[in-house]
Amino acid sequence: MSDAMRRLNLEPPRFQDRRASFLVTFRSHTLMGPEAVAWLNRFADRPLTDRQ
């Protein structure tokens, strides 16, 4: 799911553990322009964490 959303230039889903249940939030917007997204996608095949 996260890979598919990145390919569509969408923010990855956010997960919240609520012990007895969990919440997944899907955002449908991006704050980056096409140039920034293209630059970031150059690193998609590298083993980086979301923070890096």
N, C-alpha and C positions, 0 to 999 in steps of 0.2 A: 504494500500500500504506500509506504513512504517513498519508494523508488518511483512509482507511477506518478505520485503527486509532484515530485521534483521534476520529472520529465515534462509535466504540464505547467511548470513554473509556479506551483502552489506551495504554500507552507506545509511542511509535514504535519500529520495529526499529532495532537497533544493528548497524552494519556494521564488520567488521575485515578489512583487506587483509592477506593472508598471502603476497603475491607470486605464488605458484603457484596459490593458491586464495583464497577469501574465506569468511568466517563471518558469518552473519546470526543475531542473537539476537532472539527474540520473547518479551516478557514478558507474562504473562497476568494481571497485577494492577495496581492503582493505589494509591498512598498518599494520594490526595486524596479528600475527601468529595464528594458530589454538588454542594454549593454552590460549592466551589472549581472543580470541573470546569465548571459552568455559567458561572461568571465568566470563566474562561479561554476558553471557547468563544465569548464575545462578540468576541474578537480574532482569530478564525480567518480572517476575510476581509482582514485587514491584512497588509502585507508585513513581518512581523517574523521575525527569526531564532529558532532554538530557544532561544538564550541570553536573548533579550529577553523 
